[in-house]
Every structure is written in C-alpha cells, then in structure tokens.
Amino acid sequence: MDDLSLLRESTARLIDWCAKARRPLPWRLSPTPYHVWISEIMLQQTRIEAVISYYARFLEALPDIPSLAAVEEDRLLKLWEGLGYYSRARNLRRAARRVMEEFGGELPRKASQLKTLPGIGDYTAGAIASIAWGEPEPAVDGNVLRVMTRLLARDDDIALPKTKAEIALLLRGVYPRGEKAGLLTEGIMELGETLCLPNAAPKCGECPLHTCCRAFLAGEPERYPVKSPPKPRRVERRTVLLLACGEKYAVRKRDSRGLLAGLWEFPNVEGACDPTEAARALGAKVLAVEPCGEAKHVFTHVEWHMRGYRITLARELPGFVWKTKEEIQADCPIPTALRYYQKKL
C-alpha cells in the first residue's frame, strides 16, 4: 500500500475514533474560532492540565476579540501569569487589534490569512482553519509528526523544517472538509497525546491504527520518530534580592524588549554575588540579610540557576516600586522564573 492509500484508510479510522473517544476538553465543547485560537496559543509548550484553569479565567475576563484588543498590558500579563512564554499573550493582543482593523472583528477562515497575524504560524493556522471553520488544512506539530512517522515508518528527522513540510503536504492530500476536518485534526492530536506517546512506550494495542501502522507491524514503534538532539542550553547564574522595608518589597518592571519583556521582577544581578555588597552598591543601609533558597528555571535556550536573599533595609530606595506582598500578588505579573521567590515574601 502506498503512502497516500495508507493515509486515506488511516484518516477515515481516526475521524470515526475521534468522534467517539476524544476527551471533552473545554475548548472542544465550544469550538468557536476565538476559543480555538486562545486554546491553541495557550497549549503551545504547555500541558493540557495546566491550561484548563487558565483558559476558563482568561475567557471570563476577555470573552471576545474586542475585549482582548482593548485590554491593558499589565492586566493581560496578569491573566497569563504562570503560563510562561509571555510573548504569546502580547501577540494575542496584537493579532486581536489587527483583526478588529482589517477583518471586521472576525478571525479569517483561510490559513493563509490567519498566518499574517502575529503569533499564528502554520500549526495554529491549520488548527483554527480546520477545527473552527472546517477547512481542509492540517495542523502539524510534534504530536502529529510522531504519529505520522510511526504510521508511515519514515526515518526523516522531525527536527528539520523539510520533514514538517513533507508531512503537511501528504496530509493536505487526504484532508476532508467540514466537520470531519476538525475531527481529523483533533483525532491526530488526541492519538499523540494519549496513545502514541513521546516519552513512554506507545499504547499500540489500544490504537485504532495498529493494524495498518507500519512501525507497529514491523515490531519497532519506538524506533520512530527520528530526531536530532537539541543544542545544550546556556547556564546563567543570578542572585535575587528580596529588598524589604517594613511591610513592602522592591519590584521593578523589565524593559519592553528581550527575555521576560514588560514583566515585573525582584531586583536581581548576574552571577553569584555577595548580597550585602550588592545592596550597599545600591546605596542602602542594610539591617539584616537572610538566605531564602536556591531555584532553577529552564527557558528554551538558557537556564537560570538562582540564589536568593531577603535583605531588610532601613529605608525605601528610589528607582523601585515598593509594594506589599498582597499588592504584588494583585497587581504585578511576576514571571514563572521568579515565582519561587515570590512565595518567600
């Protein structure tokens, strides 16, 4: 059986299986274009279990594109706080404003138009177009690449853009229109998330495709997918200073560009420095210094290895915003990287 014939048979099975077996996730219960868009952006590099509560809270505060376009940045980032990759939230607002200006407040149907909006790439455009609009457009991510390379027993390196483009082209040749387009997109996602697993033995016996999956029939499903190893992350050491004066703590807003742009943070410096000297360099009279633990945070290309200190000062220093821990919790979107130290206030 050639690849195209195998895909036709497999996708028909997946559509039937998905209609019966897919999980009742919140965004699937109301698959409007806006809901699909928000959920797909939140799900990028984030576990489904973590997204569900954020999704509900976000939609309660920003139920539609006009409200998203109008929201203030600090409010937006506070709603996103803890999800990480905050550029996703900013791109949502930028895209919403473009939709209001150029598309009459409604997300476009075609993937080619969706991809002109900030933060929407091939995968998200395919997901919105197929699930919300019934367009015959695949959404190819890591889950889909894993399922497809196992099904077809392909040795192509899934880390290469060429492989993703070839899989998308193959799928585009068999994609249906209408409700079945969304069921196929969700079916491949569901299979990759629940049965055709990435870091554990795949549950081939439960898979609706096991009787036609080439990798399973050859007895080597765990040979696929083939992926070149990522480059090692750079390690940066940082010292975090919880500057305290009375009931208030020093915070500051990061620059509008770069890592963690526009978020609020506790003062911190590069390297493992002496906390008393660091505080004195700010012109502060130090009353007490207390270690408050070590933490590590992993970004895509860098790791922060942090050591923190609570430093009690005689007076509030200029150049910072001074807030109580309750005010910080309510008003300041603190990046996930520093949430460990927020709990130490």
Secondary structure, 3 states (H helix, E strand, C coil): CCHHHHHHHHHHHHHHHHHHHCCCCHHHHCCCHHHHHHHHHHHCCCCHHHHHHHHHHHHHHCCCHHHHHHCCHHHHHHHHCCCCCCHHHHHHHHHHHHHHHHCCCCCCCCHHHHCCCCCCCHHHHHHHHHHHCCCCCCCCCHHHHHHHHHHHCCCCECCCHHHHHHHHHHHHCCCCCCHHHHHHHHHHHHHHHHCCCCCCCCCHHHCCCCCCCHHHHCCCHHHCCECCCCCCCEEEEEEEEEEEECCEEEEEECCCCCCCCCCEECCEEECCCCHHHHHHHCCCCEEEEEEEEEEEEECCCEEEEEEEEEEEECCCCCCCEEEEHHHHHHHCCCCHHHHHHHCCC
